[in-house]
């Protein structure tokens, strides 16, 4: 009896000792977060506002402010004492409270990236700023005229004169020599930073610190390559046959400028549906506002602060930014009344609602997406609707008769778009991986090797130009593009779940509201509370899988 009492006393002492240590560690973590938020939130807001102003105005003053703010924000994570404290907390294994443990995981990775000399960060920011300015202010010169990206795309999409197409394509590619050397310097610099932090290269570091296993991502891309290669080859033959007739050429005479966009990243318009025609008299902003309001996630507060149309000096692309994680969410677009920009606006507002409808009771660090590709999934899900006849009918753009008339070709167009994009994403992933593994190899040739393998487009004879450098993501949004394709996989998985488990009432308006509420409560509000695959499993009943994407676009 006495032995049992002693044993119980020992056990209880050990229990209370462990509990006491856990409480102590969790208290330290809470104190760290309080101090962290007091400083990082103002720095974050200054950076996002400066980034917004620079991209909208394009002035040297705005870019200088952005550079300063970016440096201040990134430098904050160089604090070695803070990093050491987080490391001790992590290695203790005693921070178990779920929200504290998740913040510890995320913050440790953020500080790890900053454990380098601040001069290296300053140099990186300076290089990125200069490259950004060159991309933002560049305009292609074609036949003596300066043209915007929208104008280049319009020529490639509509002209049937090969000489004009070639001139437009080559004119745009002249940004390559302007930025290529700068990008290579930046790549080497990023690799230097990665090696100092214990990684082989920047590509590997980026994936690991974002919560992704590089081998797993490559495995998924290999799986998708095998899944889509044969189907794409069949469709590519149809594409080439279509263009051979369009341009009066033999299929083997087709060149990269014959595929209706700068990178063959979007599906050529080989089917009979003229989506642009449906939007010529439409207001994409009004449509987007009405749609999102109809699914109970209104976006007017986002649109009021956004910059939506072309202007000199402004970034010609599109993005969404969360200024403060407190409701100031904005999107930059260059909208025209056409299907492409309708889809882009729906896409960017998908990012927007993910940010705007976060759970503001969560700590600052967790008021973010579960992963960058999960917000891409939402953006992709909504972006697809611009060319969905059922959605177009629901929004009053077309009547039921027209919806039924175009639905088959519309699906073929979407299927083609998905397969074209999946192959383009392969190019970006494989090229970036190779570039960071060895930036001194012949990147001009590597680029065309992967283009030929995955997109089945041949390099123009004798061409030796840094065409890889013309894609802004290679320089300024590094090691990110694979997330777009992961987002497409998740968009199909979410879409399948919504169709089979959420929109079940038979009443269209009620079902649309139910879908909006599902996204808000199951995807947006959890924020970064859970690891991304755990969030996906909670929201859909299974972890991320390619099978719903395959069922929708490959096996259909």
Secondary structure, 3 states (H helix, E strand, C coil): CHHHHHHHHHHHHHHHHHHHHHHHHHHHHHHHHHHHHHHHHHHHHHHHHHHHHHHHHCCHHHHHHHHHHHHHHHHHCCCHHHHHHHHHHHHHCCCCCHHHHHHHHHHHHHHHHCCCCHHHHHHHHHHHHHHHHHHHHCCEEECCEEECHHHHHHHHHHCCCHHHHHHHHHHHHCHHHHHHHHHHHHHHHHHHHHHHCCCCCHHHHHHHHCCCCHHHHHHHHHHHHHHHHHHHHHHHHHHHHHHHHHHCCCHHHCCHHHCCCCCCCCCCCCCCCCHHHHHCCCCHHHHHHHHHHHCCCCCHHHHHCCECCCCCCCCCCCEEEECCCCCCEEEECCCCCCHHHHHHHHHHHHHHHHHHCCCCCCCHHHCCCCCHHHHHHHHHHHHHHHHCHHHHHHCCCCCHHHHHHHHHHHHHHHHHHHHHHHHHHHHHHHHHHHHHHCCCCCHHHHHHHHHHHHHCCCCCCCCCCCHHHHCHHHHHCCCCCHHHHHHHHHHHHHHHHHHHHHCCCCCHHHHHHHHHHHHHHHHHCCCCCCCHHHHHHHHHCCCCCCHHHHHHHCCC
